[in-house]
Amino acid sequence: MQQKKVPLRKCTGCGEMKPKRELIRVVKSPEGEISLDLNGRAAGRGAYVCPDAACLRAARKAKRFERAFECRIPDEVFEKMEEKLAGNEG
């Protein structure tokens, strides 16, 4: 029996390739709103990050989300994402 291929995605924070299910999707909706997509099904452009606040901070510092979504992201959005990520871990 043939094994099912596991989809891999690259974390925008640490740069490691990991199985898609281990990462959290950050999505830019068609309306331009940026948020965490914990289910991985929201419509829009997506980028992936490890469920680790350190990876989110590294991606923010290097402006990787801004490059991926081709827009400036306000600090409040990153703060909301960090709070949501911290709530998801516990």
Beta strands, then each sheet from edge to edge (+ up, - down):
strand 1: 8-10
strand 2: 17-19
strand 3: 24-28
strand 4: 34-37
strand 5: 45-49
sheet 1: 1+ 2-
sheet 2: 4+ 3- 5+
end
